[in-house]
Amino acid sequence: MTTPSEDSEAPRGPAPKRRPQQRKQVLLRLDPQVYEALARWAGDELRSANAQIEFLLRRALAEAGRLPGDTGPLPRRGRPPKNGGPGATPPS
């Protein structure tokens, strides 16, 4: 049996790579008229209703001083670029 001090001195391999944090899924119930207004607004700004909700929530949190500093940026909209750019698929 090993003691805690022996375990802490044991050689360790490289630290495991952190996977990107998964986006949370939330069930949201809205009044149908509120959803329709939100969907129209999202369409006017070329966003999905989901992206519009996240945009508005982030803006409200920032205005209230409650948006955590380590919050990642909003995901890019649309298709990834064909060549180069982050998230692009390698040529096959």
C-alpha positions in Angstrom: 0.0 0.0 0.0 1.4 3.4 -0.9 1.2 6.6 1.2 -0.1 9.8 -0.2 3.4 11.3 -0.3 4.6 8.4 -2.5 1.6 8.9 -4.9 2.4 12.6 -5.3 6.0 11.8 -6.3 5.1 9.2 -8.8 6.0 10.2 -12.4 3.1 11.5 -14.4 2.6 11.5 -18.1 1.6 14.6 -20.0 -1.5 16.3 -18.8 -4.6 15.1 -20.7 -5.8 17.5 -23.4 -8.9 19.4 -22.4 -11.8 18.9 -24.8 -13.6 22.0 -25.9 -16.4 22.7 -23.5 -19.7 21.4 -24.8 -22.5 23.8 -25.4 -25.4 23.4 -22.9 -28.8 22.5 -24.3 -31.8 24.1 -22.6 -35.5 23.6 -23.1 -37.2 26.9 -23.2 -40.9 27.5 -23.2 -42.1 30.7 -24.8 -45.4 32.3 -25.5 -46.1 31.7 -29.2 -46.3 35.4 -29.9 -43.1 36.1 -28.2 -41.4 33.4 -30.2 -42.8 34.7 -33.5 -41.6 38.2 -32.7 -38.2 36.8 -31.7 -38.0 34.7 -34.9 -38.9 37.8 -37.0 -36.2 39.8 -35.3 -33.7 37.0 -35.7 -34.5 36.8 -39.5 -34.0 40.5 -39.8 -30.5 40.1 -38.4 -29.8 36.9 -40.4 -29.6 34.7 -37.2 -31.5 31.7 -36.1 -33.9 32.1 -33.2 -31.4 30.1 -31.0 -28.5 32.4 -32.0 -30.7 35.5 -31.3 -31.6 34.2 -27.8 -28.0 33.6 -27.0 -27.0 37.1 -28.4 -29.7 38.8 -26.3 -28.8 36.9 -23.1 -25.1 37.7 -23.5 -25.9 41.4 -24.1 -28.2 41.5 -21.0 -25.5 39.7 -18.9 -22.8 42.1 -20.1 -25.0 45.2 -19.4 -25.8 43.9 -15.9 -22.1 43.2 -15.2 -22.7 39.5 -14.9 -21.1 38.0 -18.0 -18.1 35.9 -16.8 -14.8 37.2 -18.1 -13.7 33.8 -19.4 -16.9 33.4 -21.6 -16.0 32.3 -25.1 -17.0 34.3 -28.1 -20.3 33.6 -29.9 -19.8 30.8 -32.4 -19.3 32.0 -36.0 -22.4 32.0 -38.1 -22.7 30.2 -41.4 -20.5 27.6 -43.1 -16.9 27.3 -42.3 -14.5 28.7 -44.9 -13.5 26.3 -47.7 -9.8 27.0 -47.4 -7.7 28.1 -44.4 -9.7 29.5 -41.5 -10.5 27.9 -38.2 -12.9 25.0 -38.4 -12.2 24.4 -42.1 -12.1 20.8 -43.2 -8.8 19.6 -44.6 -8.7 18.9 -48.3 -9.2 15.3 -49.3 
